[in-house]
Structure formats: structure tokens, C-alpha cells
Amino acid sequence: MSKLIPATILAAVIALAGCQMTQTERSVVGGVAGAVGGLAVANLFGANTNWTILTTVAGAAAGTLLAQNTATGRCAYARGDGTYYEAACP
């Protein structure tokens, strides 16, 4: 519980700072946050070195894409048949 409060504060600061960032800064912060998240998940599950690298890189890629998508205000939605379409985010 004692680690949850600083993590929550850090997440709130990053979220508020996102309002003042340029697109490039958002992408960098998203990539770093995603990489940290991937690394944390790998450590949580006690993954070996190869899986740790894989989850860190995948997290960085996902974080960067999410940050870019947030900047455009467009979201991807699944149709259910394996295809996707873009529309305004809710």
C-alpha cells in the first residue's frame, strides 16, 4: 500500500503534464512509460531476460502509439470480424 500512493501521484503528474506537451514530447513520455510498464510486468512474473526485453520493447511501442492516438483524438474500434475502423474517441 505504501508504494501505491507515490505511483498514483506520479501517474497523476504525468497525466496533467500531458496537457502541456507537444506531440513529440507525448510520444517520448508514452514510450518511456510503456517501457517501464513492460519491465514492471516482466519483473512481476519473474520472466527471464529474453521475455523481459520483449515486454519492455512491446510496452514502449504500445505506449508510443497510445500517446500518438491520444493526440489525434481518434480511436480504433474492432468491428468483430477482424477489421477495425477509426472514429472520434469518447
N, C-alpha and C positions, 0 to 999 in steps of 0.2 A: 504494500500500500504506500510506503514511503517513496518508492520510485515512481508511482503513478502520478503524483502531483507535479513533480518537475517535468515529466513527459507531457502532461496536459498543458502546462504553461508554455512549454516550448512549441507545441503544436499550435496553440492559440497565437503566439507571437509570429510564427511563420505564416499562418493564415492571414493575419492582419497586415503583415508586411507584403503579402501577395497583392494587395490592392494598390500599392505604390510602385510596383516593379514594372520594368519593361518586359517585352516578350522574351528576349534573350535571358534576362535575369530569372524569369519564371521557369524557363526551360532548365537552366542550370540548377536552380533550387529543387525543382521537381526531380531531376536526375539524381542529385545527391540524396534527397530524402528517400527516393525509391531504392537506391543502392544500400542505404543504411537499413531500410526496412527488409530488404532481401537478406542482408547479412544477419540481421537480428533473427529472422525466421530460421535461417540455416543453423545458427548457434542454438536456438531454442530446441530444434530437433536433433542436435548433435551430429550434423551432417559432416561427411568427410570433406577434404579440401576441394575436390572436383565439384561437388554439389554446392559448396559454399561459393565458389567462383561463379557457377552458373546462376544461382539465385541472386547474387549481387548484381551481375550484369543484367539479368532479366528485370530485376527491380528498378535499376537505373533506366532501362528502356521504357518500362511502363510508367515510371514517374515523369519522364520527359514528355511522353505522349499525352499523359493526362494533363500536364501543365499547359501544353500547347492547345489541347482541346478546350480547356477552361478559358483560354484567352480568346478563342474564336466564338465562344458561346454556342457551339454546335456539339451535339452528342450523337453517337452511333447507336442505333436500336436494331435488335435482331427481329427479323420477320417470322422466325420459327421454321423456315425451310432452308436455313443455312446461309441466307443472304442478309445483308444489312442495308440500312438507309440512314441518312443524316437528317436531323431536324434540330430545331432550337431546343436547348436544354431547359428542363423545367425550373 
